[in-house]
């Protein structure tokens, strides 16, 4: 299996201010940063699979294996053991969202085979931490928990075959045919060029601007619809949840529009007049890009994540602005008092006054010389 990378989906390609290193943190021996983008040897494969489960925007993939395809195939099969010896190249390809969704969608408890990993290694800790986080989030609203086989011997039948899944009933709300076709096209192009590292060229600019909700978030959406709604909604510590967040904006915000323009999923948005900043927590993948790009540091993470957002997601208005139409050019701008003139027209007027005064001064100097 080969590791593929789509730069147009990487948050580091969206802004030079991005500090995201989740792929490197997950697979430090195989992934590094080169000219602000992830880089890896062309022969890199399943040994770096942990970056798949770590990337918030699904910029990484493995050839001959689709996590989304596995999700449905696994649920349709009778197997309830997930193992690198049976049905996945490595448990680390599964994100926390995948693990939560699998637990919710399965009628029977799911066991993850950890016997193939050496305790104390970085990879073991990555997988174990994801399982612990998934179970922690699950415990806040469900009795379902993921199990591991560390304390028991498991007989794995390698001949067990999964049935071909039927997605219509489970995933009717979000078809992935187009997304999978797009991924296949990009995968083929990367393989043909045998890239060692990646650069942003003109052909990728338009892709970077596209808002893209990862497949794992669509899967989680659908799995939550099948879950029982808890009677009491808990609030979890922000630092204990890695894949979603809630935010607030303080008074330092200048309405520069950068945060919602670069948000990769559309979690942050505005209206036609750009007079407000809206935020939808369930579209947030906690990539931290908006925080990194905010010059006045006006965007902050809410200390606690409300589980209610998973079941009753709502779009919240984080900030509102007095937006008026400029008397000079007619464009909307954030009004802060004084004349109803946008900053651009104000600068142009100042320059015009300066040039006019300078011209008069030069004319006066010439008259004096005569």
TORKOL-4160 file (C-alpha; in steps of 0.2 Angstrom, whole numbers, padded with zeros to 4 digits, m for minus):
370
<pt num="1" X="0000" Y="0000" Z="0000"/>
<pt num="2" X="0006" Y="0018" Z="m0004"/>
<pt num="3" X="0003" Y="0033" Z="0006"/>
<pt num="4" X="m0006" Y="0047" Z="m0004"/>
<pt num="5" X="m0008" Y="0066" Z="0001"/>
<pt num="6" X="m0020" Y="0079" Z="m0006"/>
<pt num="7" X="m0012" Y="0096" Z="m0003"/>
<pt num="8" X="m0028" Y="0105" Z="m0008"/>
<pt num="9" X="m0036" Y="0097" Z="0008"/>
<pt num="10" X="m0022" Y="0101" Z="0020"/>
<pt num="11" X="m0025" Y="0116" Z="0031"/>
<pt num="12" X="m0007" Y="0121" Z="0030"/>
<pt num="13" X="m0009" Y="0124" Z="0011"/>
<pt num="14" X="m0023" Y="0136" Z="0015"/>
<pt num="15" X="m0013" Y="0148" Z="0026"/>
<pt num="16" X="0006" Y="0150" Z="0030"/>
<pt num="17" X="0000" Y="0154" Z="0047"/>
<pt num="18" X="m0006" Y="0136" Z="0051"/>
<pt num="19" X="0002" Y="0127" Z="0065"/>
<pt num="20" X="m0006" Y="0110" Z="0062"/>
<pt num="21" X="0006" Y="0096" Z="0064"/>
<pt num="22" X="m0006" Y="0082" Z="0068"/>
<pt num="23" X="0001" Y="0070" Z="0054"/>
<pt num="24" X="0019" Y="0073" Z="0060"/>
<pt num="25" X="0014" Y="0070" Z="0078"/>
<pt num="26" X="0005" Y="0054" Z="0074"/>
<pt num="27" X="0019" Y="0047" Z="0063"/>
<pt num="28" X="0035" Y="0057" Z="0067"/>
<pt num="29" X="0046" Y="0043" Z="0060"/>
<pt num="30" X="0039" Y="0044" Z="0042"/>
<pt num="31" X="0031" Y="0062" Z="0040"/>
<pt num="32" X="0040" Y="0078" Z="0041"/>
<pt num="33" X="0037" Y="0096" Z="0036"/>
<pt num="34" X="0045" Y="0103" Z="0020"/>
<pt num="35" X="0042" Y="0120" Z="0014"/>
<pt num="36" X="0027" Y="0121" Z="0026"/>
<pt num="37" X="0019" Y="0105" Z="0019"/>
<pt num="38" X="0020" Y="0087" Z="0025"/>
<pt num="39" X="0033" Y="0077" Z="0015"/>
<pt num="40" X="0037" Y="0058" Z="0015"/>
<pt num="41" X="0047" Y="0046" Z="0005"/>
<pt num="42" X="0038" Y="0040" Z="m0011"/>
<pt num="43" X="0039" Y="0022" Z="m0004"/>
<pt num="44" X="0030" Y="0026" Z="0012"/>
<pt num="45" X="0015" Y="0016" Z="0015"/>
<pt num="46" X="0005" Y="0008" Z="0029"/>
<pt num="47" X="0019" Y="0011" Z="0042"/>
<pt num="48" X="0013" Y="0029" Z="0042"/>
<pt num="49" X="m0006" Y="0025" Z="0042"/>
<pt num="50" X="m0008" Y="0034" Z="0059"/>
<pt num="51" X="m0008" Y="0051" Z="0049"/>
<pt num="52" X="m0025" Y="0045" Z="0041"/>
<pt num="53" X="m0034" Y="0045" Z="0057"/>
<pt num="54" X="m0025" Y="0061" Z="0063"/>
<pt num="55" X="m0028" Y="0072" Z="0049"/>
<pt num="56" X="m0043" Y="0083" Z="0053"/>
<pt num="57" X="m0048" Y="0086" Z="0034"/>
<pt num="58" X="m0043" Y="0069" Z="0027"/>
<pt num="59" X="m0029" Y="0075" Z="0017"/>
<pt num="60" X="m0021" Y="0057" Z="0018"/>
<pt num="61" X="m0026" Y="0041" Z="0010"/>
<pt num="62" X="m0019" Y="0023" Z="0007"/>
<pt num="63" X="m0020" Y="0015" Z="m0010"/>
<pt num="64" X="m0031" Y="m0001" Z="m0010"/>
<pt num="65" X="m0040" Y="0004" Z="0006"/>
<pt num="66" X="m0054" Y="0016" Z="0010"/>
<pt num="67" X="m0059" Y="0019" Z="0028"/>
<pt num="68" X="m0076" Y="0024" Z="0022"/>
<pt num="69" X="m0078" Y="0008" Z="0012"/>
<pt num="70" X="m0072" Y="m0002" Z="0027"/>
<pt num="71" X="m0084" Y="0006" Z="0039"/>
<pt num="72" X="m0099" Y="0000" Z="0029"/>
<pt num="73" X="m0092" Y="m0017" Z="0025"/>
<pt num="74" X="m0088" Y="m0020" Z="0043"/>
<pt num="75" X="m0105" Y="m0016" Z="0049"/>
<pt num="76" X="m0113" Y="m0027" Z="0036"/>
<pt num="77" X="m0102" Y="m0042" Z="0041"/>
<pt num="78" X="m0104" Y="m0053" Z="0056"/>
<pt num="79" X="m0087" Y="m0049" Z="0062"/>
<pt num="80" X="m0085" Y="m0038" Z="0077"/>
<pt num="81" X="m0066" Y="m0039" Z="0079"/>
<pt num="82" X="m0056" Y="m0025" Z="0070"/>
<pt num="83" X="m0038" Y="m0031" Z="0067"/>
<pt num="84" X="m0024" Y="m0028" Z="0056"/>
<pt num="85" X="m0023" Y="m0047" Z="0053"/>
<pt num="86" X="m0041" Y="m0047" Z="0046"/>
<pt num="87" X="m0049" Y="m0031" Z="0040"/>
<pt num="88" X="m0038" Y="m0016" Z="0041"/>
<pt num="89" X="m0020" Y="m0012" Z="0037"/>
<pt num="90" X="m0018" Y="m0004" Z="0054"/>
<pt num="91" X="m0030" Y="0002" Z="0068"/>
<pt num="92" X="m0022" Y="0019" Z="0067"/>
<pt num="93" X="m0031" Y="0023" Z="0051"/>
<pt num="94" X="m0047" Y="0025" Z="0061"/>
<pt num="95" X="m0050" Y="0042" Z="0069"/>
<pt num="96" X="m0059" Y="0045" Z="0085"/>
<pt num="97" X="m0074" Y="0050" Z="0075"/>
<pt num="98" X="m0074" Y="0033" Z="0066"/>
<pt num="99" X="m0072" Y="0024" Z="0082"/>
<pt num="100" X="m0087" Y="0033" Z="0090"/>
<pt num="101" X="m0097" Y="0030" Z="0074"/>
<pt num="102" X="m0093" Y="0011" Z="0074"/>
<pt num="103" X="m0098" Y="0009" Z="0092"/>
<pt num="104" X="m0114" Y="0018" Z="0090"/>
<pt num="105" X="m0119" Y="0009" Z="0073"/>
<pt num="106" X="m0115" Y="m0008" Z="0079"/>
<pt num="107" X="m0128" Y="m0019" Z="0089"/>
<pt num="108" X="m0115" Y="m0029" Z="0096"/>
<pt num="109" X="m0099" Y="m0024" Z="0106"/>
<pt num="110" X="m0084" Y="m0021" Z="0095"/>
<pt num="111" X="m0067" Y="m0027" Z="0100"/>
<pt num="112" X="m0050" Y="m0019" Z="0093"/>
<pt num="113" X="m0036" Y="m0031" Z="0092"/>
<pt num="114" X="m0020" Y="m0023" Z="0100"/>
<pt num="115" X="m0010" Y="m0039" Z="0101"/>
<pt num="116" X="m0001" Y="m0034" Z="0085"/>
<pt num="117" X="0006" Y="m0019" Z="0093"/>
<pt num="118" X="0020" Y="m0018" Z="0105"/>
<pt num="119" X="0015" Y="m0009" Z="0121"/>
<pt num="120" X="0025" Y="0007" Z="0125"/>
<pt num="121" X="0028" Y="0011" Z="0107"/>
<pt num="122" X="0022" Y="0027" Z="0099"/>
<pt num="123" X="0010" Y="0019" Z="0088"/>
<pt num="124" X="0003" Y="0009" Z="0102"/>
<pt num="125" X="0000" Y="0025" Z="0112"/>
<pt num="126" X="m0008" Y="0034" Z="0097"/>
<pt num="127" X="m0021" Y="0020" Z="0095"/>
<pt num="128" X="m0024" Y="0018" Z="0113"/>
<pt num="129" X="m0026" Y="0036" Z="0116"/>
<pt num="130" X="m0039" Y="0037" Z="0102"/>
<pt num="131" X="m0049" Y="0022" Z="0109"/>
<pt num="132" X="m0049" Y="0030" Z="0126"/>
<pt num="133" X="m0055" Y="0047" Z="0119"/>
<pt num="134" X="m0069" Y="0038" Z="0109"/>
<pt num="135" X="m0074" Y="0029" Z="0125"/>
<pt num="136" X="m0074" Y="0045" Z="0135"/>
<pt num="137" X="m0085" Y="0054" Z="0123"/>
<pt num="138" X="m0096" Y="0039" Z="0122"/>
<pt num="139" X="m0098" Y="0038" Z="0141"/>
<pt num="140" X="m0106" Y="0055" Z="0141"/>
<pt num="141" X="m0121" Y="0050" Z="0132"/>
<pt num="142" X="m0121" Y="0031" Z="0129"/>
<pt num="143" X="m0118" Y="0014" Z="0137"/>
<pt num="144" X="m0109" Y="0008" Z="0122"/>
<pt num="145" X="m0090" Y="0006" Z="0124"/>
<pt num="146" X="m0076" Y="m0001" Z="0113"/>
<pt num="147" X="m0067" Y="m0016" Z="0119"/>
<pt num="148" X="m0049" Y="m0021" Z="0117"/>
<pt num="149" X="m0041" Y="m0039" Z="0119"/>
<pt num="150" X="m0026" Y="m0034" Z="0129"/>
<pt num="151" X="m0031" Y="m0045" Z="0143"/>
<pt num="152" X="m0036" Y="m0060" Z="0133"/>
<pt num="153" X="m0031" Y="m0072" Z="0119"/>
<pt num="154" X="m0041" Y="m0070" Z="0103"/>
<pt num="155" X="m0043" Y="m0083" Z="0090"/>
<pt num="156" X="m0043" Y="m0074" Z="0073"/>
<pt num="157" X="m0050" Y="m0083" Z="0059"/>
<pt num="158" X="m0041" Y="m0075" Z="0044"/>
<pt num="159" X="m0053" Y="m0084" Z="0032"/>
<pt num="160" X="m0068" Y="m0074" Z="0038"/>
<pt num="161" X="m0075" Y="m0063" Z="0024"/>
<pt num="162" X="m0086" Y="m0048" Z="0025"/>
<pt num="163" X="m0101" Y="m0045" Z="0015"/>
<pt num="164" X="m0103" Y="m0031" Z="0002"/>
<pt num="165" X="m0112" Y="m0017" Z="0011"/>
<pt num="166" X="m0128" Y="m0008" Z="0006"/>
<pt num="167" X="m0127" Y="0010" Z="0011"/>
<pt num="168" X="m0144" Y="0017" Z="0006"/>
<pt num="169" X="m0152" Y="0014" Z="0022"/>
<pt num="170" X="m0138" Y="0020" Z="0033"/>
<pt num="171" X="m0131" Y="0034" Z="0023"/>
<pt num="172" X="m0145" Y="0041" Z="0013"/>
<pt num="173" X="m0142" Y="0058" Z="0019"/>
<pt num="174" X="m0125" Y="0060" Z="0012"/>
<pt num="175" X="m0119" Y="0050" Z="m0003"/>
<pt num="176" X="m0101" Y="0048" Z="m0005"/>
<pt num="177" X="m0100" Y="0042" Z="m0023"/>
<pt num="178" X="m0094" Y="0059" Z="m0030"/>
<pt num="179" X="m0081" Y="0061" Z="m0016"/>
<pt num="180" X="m0074" Y="0044" Z="m0018"/>
<pt num="181" X="m0073" Y="0047" Z="m0037"/>
<pt num="182" X="m0063" Y="0063" Z="m0034"/>
<pt num="183" X="m0051" Y="0054" Z="m0022"/>
<pt num="184" X="m0048" Y="0041" Z="m0035"/>
<pt num="185" X="m0044" Y="0054" Z="m0048"/>
<pt num="186" X="m0031" Y="0063" Z="m0037"/>
<pt num="187" X="m0024" Y="0046" Z="m0031"/>
<pt num="188" X="m0020" Y="0041" Z="m0048"/>
<pt num="189" X="m0012" Y="0058" Z="m0052"/>
<pt num="190" X="0000" Y="0057" Z="m0037"/>
<pt num="191" X="0005" Y="0039" Z="m0041"/>
<pt num="192" X="0009" Y="0043" Z="m0059"/>
<pt num="193" X="0021" Y="0058" Z="m0053"/>
<pt num="194" X="0029" Y="0048" Z="m0039"/>
<pt num="195" X="0030" Y="0064" Z="m0028"/>
<pt num="196" X="0042" Y="0065" Z="m0014"/>
<pt num="197" X="0035" Y="0081" Z="m0007"/>
<pt num="198" X="0022" Y="0093" Z="m0012"/>
<pt num="199" X="0020" Y="0111" Z="m0018"/>
<pt num="200" X="0005" Y="0122" Z="m0021"/>
<pt num="201" X="0003" Y="0126" Z="m0039"/>
<pt num="202" X="m0010" Y="0136" Z="m0049"/>
<pt num="203" X="m0021" Y="0121" Z="m0052"/>
<pt num="204" X="m0024" Y="0118" Z="m0034"/>
<pt num="205" X="m0029" Y="0135" Z="m0029"/>
<pt num="206" X="m0047" Y="0133" Z="m0033"/>
<pt num="207" X="m0048" Y="0116" Z="m0024"/>
<pt num="208" X="m0041" Y="0124" Z="m0008"/>
<pt num="209" X="m0055" Y="0137" Z="m0009"/>
<pt num="210" X="m0068" Y="0124" Z="m0009"/>
<pt num="211" X="m0077" Y="0120" Z="0008"/>
<pt num="212" X="m0075" Y="0101" Z="0011"/>
<pt num="213" X="m0084" Y="0092" Z="0025"/>
<pt num="214" X="m0074" Y="0076" Z="0029"/>
<pt num="215" X="m0082" Y="0059" Z="0026"/>
<pt num="216" X="m0079" Y="0054" Z="0044"/>
<pt num="217" X="m0089" Y="0069" Z="0050"/>
<pt num="218" X="m0104" Y="0064" Z="0038"/>
<pt num="219" X="m0103" Y="0046" Z="0045"/>
<pt num="220" X="m0103" Y="0053" Z="0063"/>
<pt num="221" X="m0118" Y="0064" Z="0059"/>
<pt num="222" X="m0128" Y="0048" Z="0053"/>
<pt num="223" X="m0122" Y="0037" Z="0067"/>
<pt num="224" X="m0128" Y="0050" Z="0080"/>
<pt num="225" X="m0145" Y="0050" Z="0072"/>
<pt num="226" X="m0147" Y="0032" Z="0077"/>
<pt num="227" X="m0141" Y="0035" Z="0095"/>
<pt num="228" X="m0153" Y="0038" Z="0109"/>
<pt num="229" X="m0154" Y="0056" Z="0114"/>
<pt num="230" X="m0148" Y="0058" Z="0133"/>
<pt num="231" X="m0160" Y="0065" Z="0145"/>
<pt num="232" X="m0145" Y="0076" Z="0152"/>
<pt num="233" X="m0132" Y="0084" Z="0141"/>
<pt num="234" X="m0115" Y="0084" Z="0149"/>
<pt num="235" X="m0101" Y="0097" Z="0146"/>
<pt num="236" X="m0084" Y="0089" Z="0142"/>
<pt num="237" X="m0067" Y="0098" Z="0145"/>
<pt num="238" X="m0061" Y="0106" Z="0129"/>
<pt num="239" X="m0044" Y="0098" Z="0130"/>
<pt num="240" X="m0051" Y="0080" Z="0131"/>
<pt num="241" X="m0060" Y="0081" Z="0114"/>
<pt num="242" X="m0048" Y="0082" Z="0099"/>
<pt num="243" X="m0060" Y="0082" Z="0084"/>
<pt num="244" X="m0073" Y="0096" Z="0087"/>
<pt num="245" X="m0075" Y="0112" Z="0097"/>
<pt num="246" X="m0085" Y="0127" Z="0102"/>
<pt num="247" X="m0078" Y="0145" Z="0101"/>
<pt num="248" X="m0081" Y="0163" Z="0105"/>
<pt num="249" X="m0075" Y="0179" Z="0098"/>
<pt num="250" X="m0070" Y="0194" Z="0110"/>
<pt num="251" X="m0070" Y="0212" Z="0107"/>
<pt num="252" X="m0053" Y="0213" Z="0098"/>
<pt num="253" X="m0061" Y="0206" Z="0082"/>
<pt num="254" X="m0060" Y="0218" Z="0068"/>
<pt num="255" X="m0071" Y="0209" Z="0056"/>
<pt num="256" X="m0057" Y="0206" Z="0044"/>
<pt num="257" X="m0066" Y="0191" Z="0037"/>
<pt num="258" X="m0051" Y="0180" Z="0036"/>
<pt num="259" X="m0057" Y="0167" Z="0048"/>
<pt num="260" X="m0073" Y="0162" Z="0039"/>
<pt num="261" X="m0065" Y="0163" Z="0022"/>
<pt num="262" X="m0051" Y="0151" Z="0026"/>
<pt num="263" X="m0061" Y="0139" Z="0037"/>
<pt num="264" X="m0060" Y="0122" Z="0027"/>
<pt num="265" X="m0077" Y="0115" Z="0032"/>
<pt num="266" X="m0088" Y="0131" Z="0032"/>
<pt num="267" X="m0090" Y="0130" Z="0051"/>
<pt num="268" X="m0087" Y="0148" Z="0052"/>
<pt num="269" X="m0098" Y="0159" Z="0040"/>
<pt num="270" X="m0106" Y="0176" Z="0037"/>
<pt num="271" X="m0120" Y="0184" Z="0028"/>
<pt num="272" X="m0121" Y="0194" Z="0012"/>
<pt num="273" X="m0116" Y="0210" Z="0020"/>
<pt num="274" X="m0102" Y="0202" Z="0031"/>
<pt num="275" X="m0111" Y="0209" Z="0046"/>
<pt num="276" X="m0109" Y="0194" Z="0058"/>
<pt num="277" X="m0099" Y="0179" Z="0061"/>
<pt num="278" X="m0108" Y="0162" Z="0063"/>
<pt num="279" X="m0101" Y="0146" Z="0070"/>
<pt num="280" X="m0108" Y="0128" Z="0068"/>
<pt num="281" X="m0099" Y="0117" Z="0080"/>
<pt num="282" X="m0103" Y="0101" Z="0071"/>
<pt num="283" X="m0094" Y="0107" Z="0056"/>
<pt num="284" X="m0079" Y="0111" Z="0066"/>
<pt num="285" X="m0064" Y="0099" Z="0064"/>
<pt num="286" X="m0053" Y="0108" Z="0077"/>
<pt num="287" X="m0039" Y="0111" Z="0065"/>
<pt num="288" X="m0035" Y="0127" Z="0074"/>
<pt num="289" X="m0033" Y="0137" Z="0057"/>
<pt num="290" X="m0045" Y="0151" Z="0062"/>
<pt num="291" X="m0035" Y="0154" Z="0078"/>
<pt num="292" X="m0018" Y="0153" Z="0069"/>
<pt num="293" X="m0024" Y="0166" Z="0056"/>
<pt num="294" X="m0032" Y="0178" Z="0067"/>
<pt num="295" X="m0020" Y="0193" Z="0069"/>
<pt num="296" X="m0028" Y="0201" Z="0084"/>
<pt num="297" X="m0030" Y="0184" Z="0093"/>
<pt num="298" X="m0049" Y="0187" Z="0095"/>
<pt num="299" X="m0055" Y="0169" Z="0092"/>
<pt num="300" X="m0055" Y="0157" Z="0107"/>
<pt num="301" X="m0060" Y="0139" Z="0112"/>
<pt num="302" X="m0074" Y="0137" Z="0124"/>
<pt num="303" X="m0067" Y="0129" Z="0140"/>
<pt num="304" X="m0080" Y="0115" Z="0138"/>
<pt num="305" X="m0088" Y="0106" Z="0124"/>
<pt num="306" X="m0107" Y="0104" Z="0126"/>
<pt num="307" X="m0113" Y="0086" Z="0121"/>
<pt num="308" X="m0129" Y="0094" Z="0116"/>
<pt num="309" X="m0121" Y="0100" Z="0100"/>
<pt num="310" X="m0119" Y="0082" Z="0094"/>
<pt num="311" X="m0138" Y="0079" Z="0095"/>
<pt num="312" X="m0145" Y="0097" Z="0093"/>
<pt num="313" X="m0132" Y="0106" Z="0082"/>
<pt num="314" X="m0136" Y="0124" Z="0080"/>
<pt num="315" X="m0128" Y="0139" Z="0072"/>
<pt num="316" X="m0122" Y="0152" Z="0084"/>
<pt num="317" X="m0118" Y="0170" Z="0080"/>
<pt num="318" X="m0101" Y="0174" Z="0088"/>
<pt num="319" X="m0100" Y="0192" Z="0083"/>
<pt num="320" X="m0111" Y="0206" Z="0075"/>
<pt num="321" X="m0105" Y="0222" Z="0067"/>
<pt num="322" X="m0112" Y="0238" Z="0061"/>
<pt num="323" X="m0110" Y="0237" Z="0043"/>
<pt num="324" X="m0115" Y="0252" Z="0032"/>
<pt num="325" X="m0114" Y="0257" Z="0013"/>
<pt num="326" X="m0099" Y="0269" Z="0009"/>
<pt num="327" X="m0105" Y="0286" Z="0003"/>
<pt num="328" X="m0091" Y="0286" Z="m0009"/>
<pt num="329" X="m0090" Y="0269" Z="m0017"/>
<pt num="330" X="m0106" Y="0261" Z="m0012"/>
<pt num="331" X="m0098" Y="0245" Z="m0004"/>
<pt num="332" X="m0102" Y="0238" Z="0013"/>
<pt num="333" X="m0089" Y="0241" Z="0027"/>
<pt num="334" X="m0088" Y="0239" Z="0046"/>
<pt num="335" X="m0093" Y="0256" Z="0053"/>
<pt num="336" X="m0084" Y="0262" Z="0068"/>
<pt num="337" X="m0091" Y="0280" Z="0069"/>
<pt num="338" X="m0087" Y="0296" Z="0060"/>
<pt num="339" X="m0090" Y="0299" Z="0042"/>
<pt num="340" X="m0098" Y="0285" Z="0033"/>
<pt num="341" X="m0083" Y="0281" Z="0022"/>
<pt num="342" X="m0075" Y="0264" Z="0020"/>
<pt num="343" X="m0056" Y="0263" Z="0024"/>
<pt num="344" X="m0051" Y="0262" Z="0006"/>
<pt num="345" X="m0060" Y="0278" Z="0001"/>
<pt num="346" X="m0053" Y="0286" Z="0017"/>
<pt num="347" X="m0035" Y="0282" Z="0012"/>
<pt num="348" X="m0039" Y="0288" Z="m0006"/>
<pt num="349" X="m0046" Y="0304" Z="0000"/>
<pt num="350" X="m0030" Y="0307" Z="0011"/>
<pt num="351" X="m0019" Y="0303" Z="m0003"/>
<pt num="352" X="m0029" Y="0315" Z="m0014"/>
<pt num="353" X="m0028" Y="0329" Z="m0001"/>
<pt num="354" X="m0009" Y="0326" Z="0001"/>
<pt num="355" X="m0006" Y="0326" Z="m0018"/>
<pt num="356" X="m0016" Y="0342" Z="m0020"/>
<pt num="357" X="m0007" Y="0351" Z="m0006"/>
<pt num="358" X="0010" Y="0345" Z="m0013"/>
<pt num="359" X="0005" Y="0352" Z="m0030"/>
<pt num="360" X="0001" Y="0369" Z="m0023"/>
<pt num="361" X="0017" Y="0369" Z="m0013"/>
<pt num="362" X="0027" Y="0365" Z="m0029"/>
<pt num="363" X="0018" Y="0379" Z="m0039"/>
<pt num="364" X="0021" Y="0391" Z="m0025"/>
<pt num="365" X="0040" Y="0387" Z="m0025"/>
<pt num="366" X="0041" Y="0390" Z="m0043"/>
<pt num="367" X="0032" Y="0407" Z="m0042"/>
<pt num="368" X="0044" Y="0412" Z="m0028"/>
<pt num="369" X="0059" Y="0407" Z="m0039"/>
<pt num="370" X="0053" Y="0419" Z="m0053"/>
